[in-house]
Amino acid sequence: MTLPLILADSAAQYVPVLMMLIFALVFAAANLVLSFVLGKKAGTNPVKDAAYECGMPPITDAHQRFSVKFYLVAILFVLFDIEVVFLYPWAVYFDAFPAFLFIEMLIFIGILFIGWWYVIRKGAVNWAQE
């Protein structure tokens, strides 16, 4: 076999992929054009054009101070949740080195507990305080 025949065989394998790519691009473009042409043209409406953020209409200055307790609790939840995810691979490989992995996990959970205790002690999740 010569090199041009090998290249032609290799290129022939990608024809279905190329056809699918062309079909996807034509389909997307056709949908965009048809929605623009056939879609309902709405006039300007001051209510619909008004800024709308977080479910409340903007009635005050944008630089107003607000409590960040919720965000702090959410970040702490994500932090501790991701750390607990490490328990799953530990459980899968526990049979390989049971004594070593048990001590390793006790250290990990101890560090996690110290972090949790620090957060509770600092009052980061106490919503009653401001």
N, C-alpha and C positions, 0 to 999 in steps of 0.2 A: 504494500500500500504506500502510496506517495503522500507527502505532507498535505497537498491541497485537498485530497479526498478525506483525510482524517479531520481537517478543519471543517470541511463541508458537513461531515457527519456530526461533529460537535455542535456546529451552529444550528443544524436541523433540530437538535434536541430543544433549543430555546425558542423555536417558532411558536409553540402553544403559549408560552409565557408572554412573548411579545404580543400575540393576538389578544390575550386577556388584558394586558396593560392598555393596549389601544382601545379595546372595548370599554374598559373602566373609564378612561379619559373621555371618550366620546359620550358615554352615558352620563357622566357628571356634568359635562359641558351642556349637553342637551337639556338636562334637568334645570340647570341654572338659567339657560336662555328661555325655556318654556315657562318657568315660574315668573321671570321678569316680563315676558310678553303677555301671558294669560292671567297673571296675578292681579288682584284688586289694587287699584291705586288709591291709597288713603290720602286725604287732605291733611293739612296741619291741624293739630289739636293741641291747645296749650296744656290741657290736663295730661295727655299722653306724652307730651314732650318735656314735662317737668322732671327734674331729677328725683330719683326714687332709690333710696339706699336703706338696707336693713329693715324694710317694712315700715319705715316712718318717713313722712315728708320732712324735708329740711326746713326747720322753722327757727333755728338758732345759729349762732356762729359755729363754724366748723372746728374751732380751736377750743372747744369746751372740754374741761377735765372730766374724766369718768373713771370709775373703779376698774381695775384690771384683775380682780379676783377670779372671775370666770376663766380668763385666759391662763392664769397661773395654774388653776386646778386642771385645766385641759392639758397643759404642757406636762404637768406632773403625772397625769394619768397615762399619757403617751410614753413618757420616760419609763415608768414602772411597768407598763404593759409590755413594752419591747424587751425589758430585762427579763420578765417572766417567760417570754418566748424562748429564751435560752434553756429552759427546763426540758423542752421537748427533745432536742438532740441529745441532751444528757441522758434522758430516760432510754433512748434508743441504744446508746452505746454503754449502758450501765453494766451489762453482762461481761464486757471485755475486761475491765479493770474495776471491780466493785469497790474495793477498799479505797483506792486512790480517788476514784470519781465521787465517792460518798463524801470524803473529806473536802475535795475540791468544791462540791456543791454546798456543803455546810459553810465554807468560807464565802462563797458567792451570796448565799442567802443571808449570811451575817452582815455583809457589806450592804446588801439591799435593805435589810432591817434597820441598820444604822442610818441610812439615808432617809428612810420612811420616818423613823423616830425624830430625826432632825427637822423634817418638814412639819410634822405634827407639833413639835415643841416650839417652833418659830411661829406657829399659827397661820401657816400659808393656806390651809384649807378651812379655816374658821371664817365662815361667811358673816357671822354676826359682828365682827370687828371691822372697822374701816380704817 
